[in-house]
Amino acid sequence: MNEKQIIEKIYQKLDGELKGAGLEEFDRFLEEHPQHYQTFLNIQRMENSLISGGKNPEVIDLKGDILKQINMDKYNATQNEPIVRLKTSFWARPAVRFSFPFALGIITGILLLVLLQTDFNQNPGSESGMAGTLYDSRSFDNMKTAGILDFDSPVVKTMCHVKYSTKLVEMRIELSSLDAVTARIEFDPGSVGILNVINVNVNEQTSVYSASSYIRIDNVGDNNFIIQLANKTSLTNEIDLKIFQNEFPVYQNAVQINQ
């Protein structure tokens, strides 16, 4: 079996779709291939973590509260990247600051609901495009798998599961590092746009920053994220995952959507 077939079998086993002789044959396969068995355990652990920890996910304000935790002096901004200057003022007060993510979440949800409802009324037979919206992340199981990026080293351990529908790209990322590392999710802004970032389990030392063509996670410790992106076209596109430590590359890989 190739990698894609193995991943599909793993999810069929986790979803209870693999039964009888097929299940026994796949269990023997995992026993004979320890590296694939480890991948199965990683995916099972991540699914359990998301289910147990995702009951009350906190939506991260990418352009407000999260930016205040990032030490921008550690990074050199490119010409096209926005420069964020933090000022202590009325707008930095907790009551004002925490009202923005709440209001932004409501506005984003209303706009997305209107857009999806309009498309649904025009195309009543197309329900697959509704999978993976901000309102029901459980439909992640019904989306198409773009790939799983699995990396384990003494510096950092990551599991990034990417799925997509005609309207949405959803990434479930697990990051674990003893020291500070930076993960960048890069994409073509003409094909993919940022909708939402949900932290399932994030400590105080970890923060997130977004720009038009990437999302950056400054990570320390064990953290889980759900990132939702708008799938703007039906053309094949790549989403890159890069991990750095002290500005030196540690890992780089990519998945393709709309295959």
Phi and psi in degrees as GROMACS dihedral restraints (atoms count N, CA, C in turn):
[ dihedral_restraints ]
;  ai    aj    ak    al  type     phi  dphi    fc
    3     4     5     6     1   -83.8    20    10
    4     5     6     7     1   176.5    20    10
    6     7     8     9     1   -60.4    20    10
    7     8     9    10     1   -42.9    20    10
    9    10    11    12     1   -63.9    20    10
   10    11    12    13     1   -40.3    20    10
   12    13    14    15     1   -66.0    20    10
   13    14    15    16     1   -37.6    20    10
   15    16    17    18     1   -64.7    20    10
   16    17    18    19     1   -43.0    20    10
   18    19    20    21     1   -62.7    20    10
   19    20    21    22     1   -42.2    20    10
   21    22    23    24     1   -62.5    20    10
   22    23    24    25     1   -41.0    20    10
   24    25    26    27     1   -63.2    20    10
   25    26    27    28     1   -39.4    20    10
   27    28    29    30     1   -60.9    20    10
   28    29    30    31     1   -44.7    20    10
   30    31    32    33     1   -70.9    20    10
   31    32    33    34     1   -32.5    20    10
   33    34    35    36     1   -64.9    20    10
   34    35    36    37     1   -38.5    20    10
   36    37    38    39     1   -66.1    20    10
   37    38    39    40     1   -44.2    20    10
   39    40    41    42     1   -66.2    20    10
   40    41    42    43     1   -34.8    20    10
   42    43    44    45     1   -83.6    20    10
   43    44    45    46     1    -2.2    20    10
   45    46    47    48     1    77.4    20    10
   46    47    48    49     1    14.3    20    10
   48    49    50    51     1   -84.7    20    10
   49    50    51    52     1   -18.6    20    10
   51    52    53    54     1   -94.7    20    10
   52    53    54    55     1   117.8    20    10
   54    55    56    57     1  -136.9    20    10
   55    56    57    58     1   169.4    20    10
   57    58    59    60     1    59.5    20    10
   58    59    60    61     1  -136.8    20    10
   60    61    62    63     1   -63.4    20    10
   61    62    63    64     1   -34.6    20    10
   63    64    65    66     1   -63.1    20    10
   64    65    66    67     1   -40.9    20    10
   66    67    68    69     1   -66.6    20    10
   67    68    69    70     1   -43.5    20    10
   69    70    71    72     1   -62.9    20    10
   70    71    72    73     1   -41.5    20    10
   72    73    74    75     1   -64.3    20    10
   73    74    75    76     1   -40.2    20    10
   75    76    77    78     1   -71.8    20    10
   76    77    78    79     1   -35.8    20    10
   78    79    80    81     1   -61.3    20    10
   79    80    81    82     1   -40.4    20    10
   81    82    83    84     1   -63.7    20    10
   82    83    84    85     1   -39.1    20    10
   84    85    86    87     1   -60.7    20    10
   85    86    87    88     1   -43.5    20    10
   87    88    89    90     1   -65.7    20    10
   88    89    90    91     1   -36.8    20    10
   90    91    92    93     1   -65.3    20    10
   91    92    93    94     1   -33.7    20    10
   93    94    95    96     1   -83.6    20    10
   94    95    96    97     1   -14.7    20    10
   96    97    98    99     1  -128.0    20    10
   97    98    99   100     1    88.1    20    10
   99   100   101   102     1   -57.5    20    10
  100   101   102   103     1   -33.4    20    10
  102   103   104   105     1   -67.1    20    10
  103   104   105   106     1   -34.8    20    10
  105   106   107   108     1   -76.3    20    10
  106   107   108   109     1   -31.1    20    10
  108   109   110   111     1   -65.2    20    10
  109   110   111   112     1   -37.5    20    10
  111   112   113   114     1   -64.9    20    10
  112   113   114   115     1   -38.9    20    10
  114   115   116   117     1   -62.2    20    10
  115   116   117   118     1   -41.9    20    10
  117   118   119   120     1   -58.3    20    10
  118   119   120   121     1   -44.9    20    10
  120   121   122   123     1   -64.9    20    10
  121   122   123   124     1   -38.3    20    10
  123   124   125   126     1   -63.6    20    10
  124   125   126   127     1   -44.7    20    10
  126   127   128   129     1   -66.7    20    10
  127   128   129   130     1   -41.8    20    10
  129   130   131   132     1   -62.2    20    10
  130   131   132   133     1   -40.8    20    10
  132   133   134   135     1   -66.4    20    10
  133   134   135   136     1   -40.9    20    10
  135   136   137   138     1   -66.3    20    10
  136   137   138   139     1   -43.0    20    10
  138   139   140   141     1   -60.6    20    10
  139   140   141   142     1   -42.4    20    10
  141   142   143   144     1   -65.8    20    10
  142   143   144   145     1   -38.7    20    10
  144   145   146   147     1   -64.8    20    10
  145   146   147   148     1   -41.1    20    10
  147   148   149   150     1   -68.7    20    10
  148   149   150   151     1   -37.0    20    10
  150   151   152   153     1   -69.4    20    10
  151   152   153   154     1   -44.0    20    10
  153   154   155   156     1   -78.3    20    10
  154   155   156   157     1   -30.4    20    10
  156   157   158   159     1  -101.2    20    10
  157   158   159   160     1    -8.0    20    10
  159   160   161   162     1   -99.0    20    10
  160   161   162   163     1    18.1    20    10
  162   163   164   165     1   -69.1    20    10
  163   164   165   166     1   -37.7    20    10
  165   166   167   168     1  -128.1    20    10
  166   167   168   169     1    64.4    20    10
  168   169   170   171     1   -65.7    20    10
  169   170   171   172     1   144.2    20    10
  171   172   173   174     1   -99.9    20    10
  172   173   174   175     1   125.4    20    10
  174   175   176   177     1   -78.3    20    10
  175   176   177   178     1   127.5    20    10
  177   178   179   180     1   -85.0    20    10
  178   179   180   181     1   131.5    20    10
  180   181   182   183     1   -80.7    20    10
  181   182   183   184     1   101.6    20    10
  183   184   185   186     1   -67.3    20    10
  184   185   186   187     1   -27.7    20    10
  186   187   188   189     1  -111.6    20    10
  187   188   189   190     1    12.1    20    10
  189   190   191   192     1  -128.3    20    10
  190   191   192   193     1   -97.0    20    10
  192   193   194   195     1   -61.7    20    10
  193   194   195   196     1   -40.0    20    10
  195   196   197   198     1   -66.0    20    10
  196   197   198   199     1   -38.3    20    10
  198   199   200   201     1   -62.1    20    10
  199   200   201   202     1   -26.1    20    10
  201   202   203   204     1   -71.3    20    10
  202   203   204   205     1   -14.0    20    10
  204   205   206   207     1   -95.4    20    10
  205   206   207   208     1    -5.1    20    10
  207   208   209   210     1   -95.3    20    10
  208   209   210   211     1   130.2    20    10
  210   211   212   213     1   -84.8    20    10
  211   212   213   214     1    94.3    20    10
  213   214   215   216     1   -69.5    20    10
  214   215   216   217     1   -16.8    20    10
  216   217   218   219     1   -66.1    20    10
  217   218   219   220     1   -17.9    20    10
  219   220   221   222     1   -77.0    20    10
  220   221   222   223     1   -14.3    20    10
  222   223   224   225     1  -125.4    20    10
  223   224   225   226     1   146.5    20    10
  225   226   227   228     1   -98.9    20    10
  226   227   228   229     1   114.5    20    10
  228   229   230   231     1   -74.4    20    10
  229   230   231   232     1   139.6    20    10
  231   232   233   234     1   -77.3    20    10
  232   233   234   235     1   172.9    20    10
  234   235   236   237     1   -61.1    20    10
  235   236   237   238     1   -35.8    20    10
  237   238   239   240     1   -90.5    20    10
  238   239   240   241     1    -4.8    20    10
  240   241   242   243     1   -86.8    20    10
  241   242   243   244     1   137.7    20    10
  243   244   245   246     1   -68.7    20    10
  244   245   246   247     1   144.4    20    10
  246   247   248   249     1   -99.5    20    10
  247   248   249   250     1   127.0    20    10
  249   250   251   252     1  -104.8    20    10
  250   251   252   253     1   123.9    20    10
  252   253   254   255     1  -114.8    20    10
  253   254   255   256     1   121.9    20    10
  255   256   257   258     1   -90.7    20    10
  256   257   258   259     1   130.8    20    10
  258   259   260   261     1  -127.0    20    10
  259   260   261   262     1   140.8    20    10
  261   262   263   264     1   -86.5    20    10
  262   263   264   265     1   112.2    20    10
  264   265   266   267     1  -153.9    20    10
  265   266   267   268     1  -170.5    20    10
  267   268   269   270     1   -55.9    20    10
  268   269   270   271     1   -37.2    20    10
  270   271   272   273     1   -72.6    20    10
  271   272   273   274     1   -13.5    20    10
  273   274   275   276     1   -89.3    20    10
  274   275   276   277     1    -2.8    20    10
  276   277   278   279     1   -66.4    20    10
  277   278   279   280     1   143.3    20    10
  279   280   281   282     1   -54.8    20    10
  280   281   282   283     1   -42.0    20    10
  282   283   284   285     1   -62.8    20    10
  283   284   285   286     1   -38.8    20    10
  285   286   287   288     1   -76.4    20    10
  286   287   288   289     1   -43.7    20    10
  288   289   290   291     1   -62.8    20    10
  289   290   291   292     1   -41.8    20    10
  291   292   293   294     1   -81.5    20    10
  292   293   294   295     1    -9.4    20    10
  294   295   296   297     1   -76.8    20    10
  295   296   297   298     1   -24.4    20    10
  297   298   299   300     1   -65.3    20    10
  298   299   300   301     1   -48.4    20    10
  300   301   302   303     1   -62.1    20    10
  301   302   303   304     1   -34.0    20    10
  303   304   305   306     1   -64.6    20    10
  304   305   306   307     1   -47.9    20    10
  306   307   308   309     1   -65.8    20    10
  307   308   309   310     1   -40.8    20    10
  309   310   311   312     1   -63.7    20    10
  310   311   312   313     1   -39.1    20    10
  312   313   314   315     1   -63.7    20    10
  313   314   315   316     1   -40.5    20    10
  315   316   317   318     1   -65.9    20    10
  316   317   318   319     1   -46.1    20    10
  318   319   320   321     1   -63.1    20    10
  319   320   321   322     1   -45.6    20    10
  321   322   323   324     1   -61.2    20    10
  322   323   324   325     1   -42.7    20    10
  324   325   326   327     1   -63.3    20    10
  325   326   327   328     1   -41.7    20    10
  327   328   329   330     1   -64.8    20    10
  328   329   330   331     1   -45.4    20    10
  330   331   332   333     1   -61.5    20    10
  331   332   333   334     1   -44.5    20    10
  333   334   335   336     1   -65.9    20    10
  334   335   336   337     1   -39.7    20    10
  336   337   338   339     1   -63.2    20    10
  337   338   339   340     1   -42.0    20    10
  339   340   341   342     1   -63.1    20    10
  340   341   342   343     1   -44.4    20    10
  342   343   344   345     1   -64.1    20    10
  343   344   345   346     1   -44.6    20    10
  345   346   347   348     1   -68.6    20    10
  346   347   348   349     1   -37.4    20    10
  348   349   350   351     1   -66.7    20    10
  349   350   351   352     1   -39.1    20    10
  351   352   353   354     1   -62.8    20    10
  352   353   354   355     1   -45.1    20    10
  354   355   356   357     1   -67.0    20    10
  355   356   357   358     1   -34.7    20    10
  357   358   359   360     1   -67.3    20    10
  358   359   360   361     1   -39.2    20    10
  360   361   362   363     1   -67.2    20    10
  361   362   363   364     1   -32.2    20    10
  363   364   365   366     1   -78.2    20    10
  364   365   366   367     1   -28.8    20    10
  366   367   368   369     1  -129.8    20    10
  367   368   369   370     1    75.2    20    10
  369   370   371   372     1   -65.5    20    10
  370   371   372   373     1   -18.1    20    10
  372   373   374   375     1   -91.4    20    10
  373   374   375   376     1    -2.1    20    10
  375   376   377   378     1  -108.1    20    10
  376   377   378   379     1    88.9    20    10
  378   379   380   381     1   -95.5    20    10
  379   380   381   382     1   -15.3    20    10
  381   382   383   384     1   -65.0    20    10
  382   383   384   385     1   -29.3    20    10
  384   385   386   387     1   -69.8    20    10
  385   386   387   388     1   -13.9    20    10
  387   388   389   390     1   -84.3    20    10
  388   389   390   391     1    -9.0    20    10
  390   391   392   393     1   -65.8    20    10
  391   392   393   394     1   142.1    20    10
  393   394   395   396     1    76.2    20    10
  394   395   396   397     1    27.8    20    10
  396   397   398   399     1   -76.5    20    10
  397   398   399   400     1   173.3    20    10
  399   400   401   402     1   -63.0    20    10
  400   401   402   403     1   -22.0    20    10
  402   403   404   405     1   -86.2    20    10
  403   404   405   406     1   -23.3    20    10
  405   406   407   408     1  -146.2    20    10
  406   407   408   409     1    83.7    20    10
  408   409   410   411     1   -70.7    20    10
  409   410   411   412     1   -11.1    20    10
  411   412   413   414     1   -63.8    20    10
  412   413   414   415     1   -22.7    20    10
  414   415   416   417     1   -72.1    20    10
  415   416   417   418     1    -0.3    20    10
  417   418   419   420     1   -52.7    20    10
  418   419   420   421     1   -34.8    20    10
  420   421   422   423     1   -65.7    20    10
  421   422   423   424     1   -23.5    20    10
  423   424   425   426     1   -93.6    20    10
  424   425   426   427     1    -2.5    20    10
  426   427   428   429     1   -86.3    20    10
  427   428   429   430     1   166.0    20    10
  429   430   431   432     1   -81.6    20    10
  430   431   432   433     1   140.3    20    10
  432   433   434   435     1   -83.6    20    10
  433   434   435   436     1   123.2    20    10
  435   436   437   438     1   -85.8    20    10
  436   437   438   439     1   -34.7    20    10
  438   439   440   441     1   161.2    20    10
  439   440   441   442     1   168.9    20    10
  441   442   443   444     1  -126.5    20    10
  442   443   444   445     1   123.3    20    10
  444   445   446   447     1  -101.4    20    10
  445   446   447   448     1   110.4    20    10
  447   448   449   450     1  -119.9    20    10
  448   449   450   451     1   120.6    20    10
  450   451   452   453     1  -141.5    20    10
  451   452   453   454     1   136.1    20    10
  453   454   455   456     1  -140.0    20    10
  454   455   456   457     1   118.4    20    10
  456   457   458   459     1  -145.0    20    10
  457   458   459   460     1   170.5    20    10
  459   460   461   462     1   -61.6    20    10
  460   461   462   463     1   -23.8    20    10
  462   463   464   465     1   -82.5    20    10
  463   464   465   466     1   -47.3    20    10
  465   466   467   468     1  -153.4    20    10
  466   467   468   469     1   149.7    20    10
  468   469   470   471     1  -126.2    20    10
  469   470   471   472     1   131.1    20    10
  471   472   473   474     1  -140.5    20    10
  472   473   474   475     1   146.8    20    10
  474   475   476   477     1  -133.9    20    10
  475   476   477   478     1   116.0    20    10
  477   478   479   480     1  -123.5    20    10
  478   479   480   481     1   111.6    20    10
  480   481   482   483     1  -105.1    20    10
  481   482   483   484     1   121.5    20    10
  483   484   485   486     1  -117.0    20    10
  484   485   486   487     1   126.4    20    10
  486   487   488   489     1  -129.7    20    10
  487   488   489   490     1   162.6    20    10
  489   490   491   492     1  -150.8    20    10
  490   491   492   493     1   156.2    20    10
  492   493   494   495     1  -127.7    20    10
  493   494   495   496     1  -170.4    20    10
  495   496   497   498     1   -70.0    20    10
  496   497   498   499     1   -16.7    20    10
  498   499   500   501     1  -117.9    20    10
  499   500   501   502     1   -19.4    20    10
  501   502   503   504     1  -138.5    20    10
  502   503   504   505     1   145.5    20    10
  504   505   506   507     1  -118.9    20    10
  505   506   507   508     1   125.8    20    10
  507   508   509   510     1  -122.0    20    10
  508   509   510   511     1   129.7    20    10
  510   511   512   513     1  -118.1    20    10
  511   512   513   514     1   128.2    20    10
  513   514   515   516     1  -111.6    20    10
  514   515   516   517     1   114.2    20    10
  516   517   518   519     1  -118.0    20    10
  517   518   519   520     1   132.0    20    10
  519   520   521   522     1  -117.6    20    10
  520   521   522   523     1   121.9    20    10
  522   523   524   525     1  -121.7    20    10
  523   524   525   526     1   136.5    20    10
  525   526   527   528     1  -142.5    20    10
  526   527   528   529     1   121.3    20    10
  528   529   530   531     1  -152.5    20    10
  529   530   531   532     1   139.8    20    10
  531   532   533   534     1   -72.6    20    10
  532   533   534   535     1   -41.4    20    10
  534   535   536   537     1  -107.2    20    10
  535   536   537   538     1   172.7    20    10
  537   538   539   540     1   -67.6    20    10
  538   539   540   541     1   130.0    20    10
  540   541   542   543     1  -133.7    20    10
  541   542   543   544     1   161.5    20    10
  543   544   545   546     1  -121.4    20    10
  544   545   546   547     1   126.3    20    10
  546   547   548   549     1  -108.6    20    10
  547   548   549   550     1   132.6    20    10
  549   550   551   552     1  -120.9    20    10
  550   551   552   553     1   125.5    20    10
  552   553   554   555     1  -101.3    20    10
  553   554   555   556     1   112.3    20    10
  555   556   557   558     1  -112.5    20    10
  556   557   558   559     1   144.1    20    10
  558   559   560   561     1  -157.5    20    10
  559   560   561   562     1   168.2    20    10
  561   562   563   564     1   -82.7    20    10
  562   563   564   565     1   115.1    20    10
  564   565   566   567     1   -65.2    20    10
  565   566   567   568     1   -18.5    20    10
  567   568   569   570     1   -75.6    20    10
  568   569   570   571     1   -18.0    20    10
  570   571   572   573     1  -111.0    20    10
  571   572   573   574     1   -26.6    20    10
  573   574   575   576     1  -136.1    20    10
  574   575   576   577     1   137.2    20    10
  576   577   578   579     1  -129.9    20    10
  577   578   579   580     1   150.8    20    10
  579   580   581   582     1   -77.4    20    10
  580   581   582   583     1   128.0    20    10
  582   583   584   585     1  -105.7    20    10
  583   584   585   586     1   -47.7    20    10
  585   586   587   588     1  -163.0    20    10
  586   587   588   589     1   148.7    20    10
  588   589   590   591     1  -129.8    20    10
  589   590   591   592     1   124.6    20    10
  591   592   593   594     1  -116.4    20    10
  592   593   594   595     1   129.8    20    10
  594   595   596   597     1   -95.1    20    10
  595   596   597   598     1   125.4    20    10
  597   598   599   600     1   -87.3    20    10
  598   599   600   601     1   -37.6    20    10
  600   601   602   603     1  -157.1    20    10
  601   602   603   604     1   102.8    20    10
  603   604   605   606     1  -133.8    20    10
  604   605   606   607     1   133.0    20    10
  606   607   608   609     1   -89.3    20    10
  607   608   609   610     1   176.8    20    10
  609   610   611   612     1   -72.5    20    10
  610   611   612   613     1   -15.5    20    10
  612   613   614   615     1   -89.4    20    10
  613   614   615   616     1    -1.3    20    10
  615   616   617   618     1  -112.6    20    10
  616   617   618   619     1   138.8    20    10
  618   619   620   621     1  -142.9    20    10
  619   620   621   622     1   165.3    20    10
  621   622   623   624     1  -129.8    20    10
  622   623   624   625     1   142.9    20    10
  624   625   626   627     1  -137.3    20    10
  625   626   627   628     1   139.7    20    10
  627   628   629   630     1  -124.4    20    10
  628   629   630   631     1   149.2    20    10
  630   631   632   633     1  -134.3    20    10
  631   632   633   634     1  -175.3    20    10
  633   634   635   636     1   -67.1    20    10
  634   635   636   637     1   -27.0    20    10
  636   637   638   639     1  -120.9    20    10
  637   638   639   640     1     6.6    20    10
  639   640   641   642     1  -161.0    20    10
  640   641   642   643     1   163.6    20    10
  642   643   644   645     1  -123.4    20    10
  643   644   645   646     1   131.0    20    10
  645   646   647   648     1  -113.6    20    10
  646   647   648   649     1   132.7    20    10
  648   649   650   651     1  -117.3    20    10
  649   650   651   652     1   118.0    20    10
  651   652   653   654     1   -93.0    20    10
  652   653   654   655     1   108.5    20    10
  654   655   656   657     1  -114.7    20    10
  655   656   657   658     1   137.7    20    10
  657   658   659   660     1  -139.2    20    10
  658   659   660   661     1   129.2    20    10
  660   661   662   663     1    89.6    20    10
  661   662   663   664     1  -157.7    20    10
  663   664   665   666     1  -103.5    20    10
  664   665   666   667     1   120.5    20    10
  666   667   668   669     1  -141.7    20    10
  667   668   669   670     1   150.3    20    10
  669   670   671   672     1  -127.6    20    10
  670   671   672   673     1   139.4    20    10
  672   673   674   675     1  -133.7    20    10
  673   674   675   676     1   151.2    20    10
  675   676   677   678     1  -119.0    20    10
  676   677   678   679     1   120.0    20    10
  678   679   680   681     1  -113.5    20    10
  679   680   681   682     1   127.5    20    10
  681   682   683   684     1  -116.3    20    10
  682   683   684   685     1   125.5    20    10
  684   685   686   687     1  -121.3    20    10
  685   686   687   688     1   145.9    20    10
  687   688   689   690     1   -78.2    20    10
  688   689   690   691     1   129.0    20    10
  690   691   692   693     1   -90.8    20    10
  691   692   693   694     1    99.2    20    10
  693   694   695   696     1   -80.9    20    10
  694   695   696   697     1   -26.1    20    10
  696   697   698   699     1  -131.1    20    10
  697   698   699   700     1   172.2    20    10
  699   700   701   702     1  -102.1    20    10
  700   701   702   703     1     9.8    20    10
  702   703   704   705     1   -84.2    20    10
  703   704   705   706     1   153.0    20    10
  705   706   707   708     1   -67.3    20    10
  706   707   708   709     1   129.2    20    10
  708   709   710   711     1  -138.5    20    10
  709   710   711   712     1   159.0    20    10
  711   712   713   714     1  -108.0    20    10
  712   713   714   715     1   143.5    20    10
  714   715   716   717     1  -119.9    20    10
  715   716   717   718     1   122.3    20    10
  717   718   719   720     1   -98.8    20    10
  718   719   720   721     1   142.8    20    10
  720   721   722   723     1  -118.3    20    10
  721   722   723   724     1   121.0    20    10
  723   724   725   726     1  -124.9    20    10
  724   725   726   727     1   139.4    20    10
  726   727   728   729     1  -125.6    20    10
  727   728   729   730     1   131.9    20    10
  729   730   731   732     1  -125.1    20    10
  730   731   732   733     1   150.6    20    10
  732   733   734   735     1  -130.9    20    10
  733   734   735   736     1   122.8    20    10
  735   736   737   738     1    53.3    20    10
  736   737   738   739     1    41.3    20    10
  738   739   740   741     1    68.8    20    10
  739   740   741   742     1     6.5    20    10
  741   742   743   744     1  -101.6    20    10
  742   743   744   745     1   134.1    20    10
  744   745   746   747     1   -66.0    20    10
  745   746   747   748     1   134.5    20    10
  747   748   749   750     1  -109.7    20    10
  748   749   750   751     1   -36.0    20    10
  750   751   752   753     1  -155.0    20    10
  751   752   753   754     1   144.0    20    10
  753   754   755   756     1  -150.9    20    10
  754   755   756   757     1   132.7    20    10
  756   757   758   759     1  -159.4    20    10
  757   758   759   760     1   170.5    20    10
  759   760   761   762     1  -145.8    20    10
  760   761   762   763     1   156.6    20    10
  762   763   764   765     1  -125.0    20    10
  763   764   765   766     1   157.1    20    10
  765   766   767   768     1  -109.3    20    10
  766   767   768   769     1   135.9    20    10
  768   769   770   771     1  -109.1    20    10
  769   770   771   772     1   162.0    20    10
  771   772   773   774     1    58.0    20    10
  772   773   774   775     1    45.2    20    10
